[in-house]
Amino acid sequence: MKRFWWIPACILLLSACVPSQTNETEVIGTEEVETAIIPSMQLDDQFYRTLLPYKQSATRGKIVNRMNSRYDIEEAEKGLLRLSQNQFSPDDYYFQEGQKITDEEVTAWLGRYHPEDNPTGLNAAEGGEGANAPPQILAHIIEQNYLVKTNEDTIRLGGVSVGLALNSIYYSENEGVSREEAISQEQLDTEGKRMANEIVNRLRQKEGMADIPITVGLFRQKSRNTITAGTYFTYGAAPGGQNAVANWNPISEEYVIFPSSNPEEKYREVDTAFKNFKQDVEEYFSNFTSVIGTGFYQGDDIRKLQVEIPIQFYGSAEVIGFTQYLTGLVMKHFPENIQVEVDINSINGAEALILRKTNETEPVVHIYE
């Protein structure tokens, strides 16, 4: 039997994001603030619990201007959370936005190197007179802090993760002429690792950072006109006391758009299932506009399929009937080893959500009032 829940959107958001501050929270002392609240409820074993009051990173506002798309912005942060789990378990660590790299520092580090004006710039210097300036590879720096509870019932910094967002296409303008320059994967790898070691060395010089484990991930941005996110392609760790990354581990992740006109072999089975799903959707409403899916792959295996469906009808009965029909199609077309999320939206906002988690036979359906 499928579960249908009718929940107002505002209530759903609040219940997911705001922990109760009654006996479901724990108030403890910290080394940097007087008190902190740790929610006792963990929504999923892949989510970190976050200390309250929430402290924003000093570099938070810069990401919008430095990244190519909202897809890259979201994935650069989510992907860093995901790879951080390899070093800092959500069972033992608490999340906090980065507090070690200041706004002034990240502004200087993202700039071009200049021996007098900007000696800490990590991007290449301008170059010789009359020559095209080399591409600026480093687009943004993301810092995340991971805290642990000590035996003295206090919270201390237990680890730091840093994500370096790197440009795969460099956009520039010279005397009114726009230029696009592709940056090779080899150059991203070489320059990214150089910058990572330099940042680790700089962090080690900060108070209290000498023995803190540091994880660094290298993120490859997509071009401005793509509708999929970039991904991290490698990460490494610098154990406490070391001023450089000790080892690097390749990451095989990518986002794929469905349907595809000419899918590679490893995408073909999912692409066929998606096309059959799309065809059945269009049979229900002949004037339907578009159904687009985004698959998240790790190696050769798809882990998640997210489907966006915009609708043009507004009646509650139509939304309910359409959602019920889509739920049946999800169960019919997609194997149980794939997590499938279907978001149904109209000009009024979110209308319904269908979520079938991996290896679960019963989907959860939300219809927003």
MOTABEL-V37105 format. One record per residue. N is the residue number from 0. RES is the residue in three letters. PSI is psi in degrees with one decimal (* if undefined). OMEGA is omega in degrees with one decimal (* if undefined). NEAR is the number of other C-alpha atoms within 10 Angstrom. Layout:
# MOTABEL-V37105
<<N;RES;PSI;OMEGA;NEAR> <N;RES;PSI;OMEGA;NEAR>>
This chain:
# MOTABEL-V37105
<<0;MET;133.8;-179.6;6> <1;LYS;148.3;-179.5;12> <2;ARG;123.1;177.7;9> <3;PHE;120.9;-179.0;15> <4;TRP;126.5;175.1;13> <5;TRP;108.3;-173.4;11> <6;ILE;127.2;175.0;13> <7;PRO;140.8;-175.0;13> <8;ALA;-40.3;-177.3;16> <9;CYS;-38.1;-180.0;10> <10;ILE;-39.4;-179.8;10> <11;LEU;-44.8;-178.5;12> <12;LEU;-42.3;-178.8;10> <13;LEU;-41.0;-177.4;10> <14;SER;-26.7;-178.7;10> <15;ALA;-27.5;-169.0;9> <16;CYS;-21.6;-173.9;9> <17;VAL;109.3;179.9;9> <18;PRO;150.8;175.2;18> <19;SER;140.3;178.2;12> <20;GLN;47.6;174.6;13> <21;THR;-135.5;179.6;8> <22;ASN;3.6;178.0;9> <23;GLU;1.2;178.3;11> <24;THR;162.4;-179.4;15> <25;GLU;126.2;179.2;12> <26;VAL;123.8;-177.4;14> <27;ILE;163.2;174.9;14> <28;GLY;154.6;177.0;16> <29;THR;167.1;179.4;18> <30;GLU;-24.4;-173.5;10> <31;GLU;-23.9;177.3;11> <32;VAL;163.1;-175.5;9> <33;GLU;-48.6;178.9;8> <34;THR;158.2;174.4;16> <35;ALA;149.0;179.0;20> <36;ILE;126.0;176.9;18> <37;ILE;112.6;176.9;19> <38;PRO;134.3;179.3;20> <39;SER;-18.2;-178.0;14> <40;MET;123.9;174.7;11> <41;GLN;115.7;-172.5;14> <42;LEU;-32.6;-177.0;11> <43;ASP;152.0;-178.2;9> <44;ASP;-5.7;175.7;10> <45;GLN;-3.4;-179.6;13> <46;PHE;137.5;172.8;16> <47;TYR;143.4;168.8;21> <48;ARG;145.5;-172.7;21> <49;THR;133.7;178.6;21> <50;LEU;144.2;174.9;19> <51;LEU;144.8;1.0;14> <52;PRO;147.6;-175.0;11> <53;TYR;130.3;179.8;12> <54;LYS;120.7;-179.3;12> <55;GLN;152.2;175.3;12> <56;SER;146.5;178.4;19> <57;ALA;-21.8;-176.4;18> <58;THR;7.6;-171.9;21> <59;ARG;-44.5;-173.7;14> <60;GLY;-15.0;-175.3;11> <61;LYS;-18.0;-171.4;15> <62;ILE;-33.0;-177.5;19> <63;VAL;-40.0;-177.2;13> <64;ASN;-16.8;-174.3;10> <65;ARG;-17.6;-175.9;16> <66;MET;152.7;-172.8;21> <67;ASN;-31.5;-175.2;21> <68;SER;165.3;177.4;20> <69;ARG;-26.7;178.5;15> <70;TYR;-43.5;178.7;16> <71;ASP;-38.0;179.4;27> <72;ILE;-48.7;-178.2;19> <73;GLU;-45.2;-174.6;12> <74;GLU;-32.3;178.0;19> <75;ALA;-37.3;179.2;28> <76;GLU;-47.1;-179.5;18> <77;LYS;-41.0;-180.0;13> <78;GLY;-36.8;178.1;18> <79;LEU;-37.7;174.1;25> <80;LEU;-41.3;-176.5;20> <81;ARG;-46.8;-177.7;13> <82;LEU;-23.3;176.9;20> <83;SER;-26.6;179.3;25> <84;GLN;-20.7;176.4;15> <85;ASN;-23.5;-178.2;10> <86;GLN;-34.6;-173.7;18> <87;PHE;103.1;-175.2;23> <88;SER;134.4;175.6;15> <89;PRO;-17.5;177.8;20> <90;ASP;-25.1;-172.9;14> <91;ASP;-18.7;-174.3;13> <92;TYR;152.2;176.8;22> <93;TYR;145.9;-174.5;24> <94;PHE;143.6;170.5;22> <95;GLN;140.8;175.6;22> <96;GLU;155.0;-174.3;21> <97;GLY;133.7;-179.4;21> <98;GLN;0.0;-173.3;16> <99;LYS;-36.7;-179.2;17> <100;ILE;123.3;-176.4;20> <101;THR;165.9;178.2;12> <102;ASP;-42.3;-179.8;15> <103;GLU;-40.3;-179.2;10> <104;GLU;-48.4;-176.8;14> <105;VAL;-33.1;176.5;19> <106;THR;-44.7;179.6;15> <107;ALA;-43.1;-177.6;17> <108;TRP;-34.6;-179.4;20> <109;LEU;-13.8;-179.2;19> <110;GLY;176.6;175.9;19> <111;ARG;147.9;177.5;22> <112;TYR;134.9;171.1;18> <113;HIS;126.2;-172.8;15> <114;PRO;-25.6;-178.9;10> <115;GLU;-50.1;-174.1;7> <116;ASP;-34.4;-177.6;10> <117;ASN;73.7;-178.1;14> <118;PRO;-14.0;179.5;13> <119;THR;4.0;178.9;20> <120;GLY;134.9;-177.0;20> <121;LEU;-17.2;175.6;25> <122;ASN;157.0;-174.5;21> <123;ALA;150.6;177.8;17> <124;ALA;165.2;-175.2;17> <125;GLU;-36.2;-177.2;15> <126;GLY;-178.7;-176.1;10> <127;GLY;163.4;-179.0;9> <128;GLU;131.8;178.0;7> <129;GLY;-12.3;-179.3;6> <130;ALA;151.6;174.4;8> <131;ASN;134.6;179.9;11> <132;ALA;140.8;177.0;14> <133;PRO;156.2;-176.8;15> <134;PRO;147.4;170.9;21> <135;GLN;109.8;-174.8;21> <136;ILE;-42.8;-177.0;24> <137;LEU;119.2;-178.4;27> <138;ALA;-38.2;-177.4;22> <139;HIS;158.4;177.2;24> <140;ILE;124.9;179.3;24> <141;ILE;130.3;178.0;23> <142;GLU;137.0;174.5;23> <143;GLN;138.4;179.1;22> <144;ASN;143.4;178.6;21> <145;TYR;121.5;-172.9;25> <146;LEU;151.2;179.7;20> <147;VAL;153.2;177.4;18> <148;LYS;129.3;-177.5;17> <149;THR;174.0;178.4;12> <150;ASN;-23.4;-179.8;7> <151;GLU;13.7;179.3;8> <152;ASP;36.7;174.6;11> <153;THR;167.4;177.7;16> <154;ILE;133.7;175.7;22> <155;ARG;161.2;177.0;16> <156;LEU;125.5;-178.7;22> <157;GLY;-15.9;-179.3;20> <158;GLY;158.0;178.6;24> <159;VAL;136.0;172.6;29> <160;SER;139.7;179.8;25> <161;VAL;128.4;175.5;24> <162;GLY;129.3;177.4;24> <163;LEU;111.3;177.9;25> <164;ALA;121.1;-174.3;28> <165;LEU;140.1;179.5;26> <166;ASN;128.2;171.0;27> <167;SER;-23.1;172.7;23> <168;ILE;127.2;178.9;21> <169;TYR;122.2;-179.8;18> <170;TYR;130.5;179.1;15> <171;SER;167.5;178.9;15> <172;GLU;132.1;-179.3;9> <173;ASN;115.8;-179.9;9> <174;GLU;43.4;176.4;5> <175;GLY;-1.1;-179.2;7> <176;VAL;121.7;179.2;7> <177;SER;145.4;-177.9;9> <178;ARG;139.3;173.3;11> <179;GLU;130.7;-178.7;12> <180;GLU;120.0;177.7;13> <181;ALA;139.0;179.5;12> <182;ILE;125.1;-174.3;16> <183;SER;155.4;177.5;11> <184;GLN;-36.1;179.1;12> <185;GLU;-41.9;179.5;9> <186;GLN;-39.4;176.9;12> <187;LEU;-42.4;-178.1;20> <188;ASP;-47.8;-177.3;16> <189;THR;-51.1;-176.8;10> <190;GLU;-38.1;179.5;17> <191;GLY;-42.8;179.7;24> <192;LYS;-35.8;176.1;22> <193;ARG;-47.4;179.7;14> <194;MET;-38.9;-180.0;18> <195;ALA;-46.2;-179.8;24> <196;ASN;-36.6;179.2;17> <197;GLU;-40.9;179.5;17> <198;ILE;-41.9;176.8;20> <199;VAL;-44.7;-179.9;23> <200;ASN;-40.4;179.5;17> <201;ARG;-38.5;178.6;14> <202;LEU;-35.3;179.8;19> <203;ARG;-25.9;-177.5;21> <204;GLN;-8.3;178.9;11> <205;LYS;152.1;-178.3;11> <206;GLU;129.7;176.8;8> <207;GLY;4.3;-174.6;10> <208;MET;-0.6;-173.3;20> <209;ALA;-37.7;-173.9;16> <210;ASP;16.5;-179.2;15> <211;ILE;125.9;175.8;18> <212;PRO;137.3;-179.0;22> <213;ILE;127.7;175.6;27> <214;THR;135.8;-180.0;26> <215;VAL;131.5;176.0;28> <216;GLY;143.8;177.9;30> <217;LEU;122.1;-174.2;28> <218;PHE;128.6;179.7;31> <219;ARG;112.7;178.0;27> <220;GLN;146.9;171.4;25> <221;LYS;175.1;177.2;21> <222;SER;168.3;-174.6;21> <223;ARG;-30.0;-172.5;13> <224;ASN;7.8;178.2;8> <225;THR;151.6;-179.8;12> <226;ILE;17.0;172.5;16> <227;THR;159.7;-178.3;21> <228;ALA;154.0;168.0;23> <229;GLY;-179.5;-178.8;28> <230;THR;162.7;171.9;24> <231;TYR;138.6;-178.9;24> <232;PHE;-12.4;174.0;18> <233;THR;155.8;174.2;20> <234;TYR;157.8;179.0;24> <235;GLY;169.1;-177.2;22> <236;ALA;140.1;172.2;22> <237;ALA;102.9;179.8;23> <238;PRO;160.3;178.3;18> <239;GLY;135.4;178.9;14> <240;GLY;-11.9;-179.1;13> <241;GLN;138.8;-174.9;17> <242;ASN;10.9;178.3;20> <243;ALA;161.4;178.2;20> <244;VAL;127.3;-174.6;21> <245;ALA;-29.1;-179.2;11> <246;ASN;153.6;178.8;10> <247;TRP;139.6;-178.0;14> <248;ASN;121.6;179.6;11> <249;PRO;147.2;178.1;12> <250;ILE;129.7;178.7;16> <251;SER;90.5;179.3;13> <252;GLU;147.5;175.7;18> <253;GLU;158.0;175.5;18> <254;TYR;135.9;-175.7;18> <255;VAL;134.5;179.7;19> <256;ILE;134.5;174.7;18> <257;PHE;146.0;-0.1;23> <258;PRO;159.4;-179.8;20> <259;SER;141.3;-179.3;15> <260;SER;-29.6;-178.8;7> <261;ASN;72.8;-173.7;9> <262;PRO;148.0;172.2;16> <263;GLU;165.5;-174.4;10> <264;GLU;-43.2;-174.5;9> <265;LYS;-14.9;177.9;13> <266;TYR;-8.1;-166.4;19> <267;ARG;-41.0;-177.5;14> <268;GLU;-44.7;179.2;12> <269;VAL;-38.2;179.5;20> <270;ASP;-41.2;177.9;23> <271;THR;-44.6;178.4;16> <272;ALA;-39.2;-179.0;18> <273;PHE;-39.7;179.3;23> <274;LYS;-38.6;177.0;18> <275;ASN;-40.1;176.2;17> <276;PHE;-46.8;-179.6;18> <277;LYS;-41.1;179.7;19> <278;GLN;-40.7;178.5;13> <279;ASP;-36.0;176.9;15> <280;VAL;-43.6;-177.9;19> <281;GLU;-24.4;175.3;15> <282;GLU;-30.2;179.5;10> <283;TYR;-43.7;176.7;12> <284;PHE;108.0;-174.4;11> <285;SER;-25.7;-179.0;9> <286;ASN;21.3;-176.6;9> <287;PHE;143.3;-172.9;14> <288;THR;-57.6;-174.0;11> <289;SER;146.3;171.7;12> <290;VAL;118.6;-176.6;19> <291;ILE;134.7;178.2;15> <292;GLY;147.5;175.7;22> <293;THR;118.0;179.1;19> <294;GLY;136.5;176.4;24> <295;PHE;118.2;-177.3;21> <296;TYR;138.8;167.6;18> <297;GLN;113.5;-171.7;14> <298;GLY;-131.3;-179.3;12> <299;ASP;0.6;-172.7;12> <300;ASP;136.8;174.8;14> <301;ILE;133.8;-178.4;20> <302;ARG;-31.9;-175.3;15> <303;LYS;140.9;174.2;19> <304;LEU;119.1;178.7;22> <305;GLN;126.2;-175.4;17> <306;VAL;128.3;177.3;19> <307;GLU;126.1;-179.5;16> <308;ILE;107.3;174.6;17> <309;PRO;137.2;-179.8;18> <310;ILE;156.4;-176.8;18> <311;GLN;3.2;178.4;12> <312;PHE;155.8;-167.5;10> <313;TYR;-13.6;-177.5;12> <314;GLY;139.6;-179.3;9> <315;SER;-40.8;179.9;13> <316;ALA;-39.1;178.3;9> <317;GLU;-43.7;-179.7;11> <318;VAL;-44.2;-179.8;19> <319;ILE;-46.3;-179.3;17> <320;GLY;-42.4;179.8;11> <321;PHE;-41.4;-180.0;17> <322;THR;-41.4;177.0;23> <323;GLN;-42.3;179.4;15> <324;TYR;-44.2;179.7;14> <325;LEU;-37.3;179.2;19> <326;THR;-42.0;176.7;20> <327;GLY;-38.1;179.8;12> <328;LEU;-38.0;177.5;16> <329;VAL;-45.6;-179.7;21> <330;MET;-30.7;-176.4;15> <331;LYS;-41.2;-167.1;13> <332;HIS;-26.0;-171.5;17> <333;PHE;131.5;-178.7;19> <334;PRO;158.3;-174.1;15> <335;GLU;-17.1;-177.8;16> <336;ASN;7.8;176.9;15> <337;ILE;130.7;171.2;20> <338;GLN;127.0;-177.9;20> <339;VAL;129.4;176.2;23> <340;GLU;124.4;179.1;22> <341;VAL;120.0;178.3;21> <342;ASP;120.2;179.8;17> <343;ILE;121.7;-174.6;21> <344;ASN;153.3;172.1;17> <345;SER;-175.7;178.5;14> <346;ILE;-17.1;178.1;11> <347;ASN;-6.2;-179.3;8> <348;GLY;-155.9;-178.0;11> <349;ALA;131.9;179.2;15> <350;GLU;-40.7;-177.6;23> <351;ALA;157.6;177.3;24> <352;LEU;132.2;174.2;19> <353;ILE;124.8;-179.2;22> <354;LEU;118.4;174.8;18> <355;ARG;106.4;-177.5;22> <356;LYS;163.5;-177.4;17> <357;THR;132.2;176.5;15> <358;ASN;23.6;174.1;11> <359;GLU;136.7;-177.9;12> <360;THR;-13.7;-176.6;13> <361;GLU;113.5;179.5;14> <362;PRO;158.3;172.4;20> <363;VAL;131.4;-176.4;17> <364;VAL;128.2;174.3;21> <365;HIS;129.8;171.2;21> <366;ILE;117.3;-174.4;20> <367;TYR;139.4;176.9;20> <368;GLU;*;*;12>>
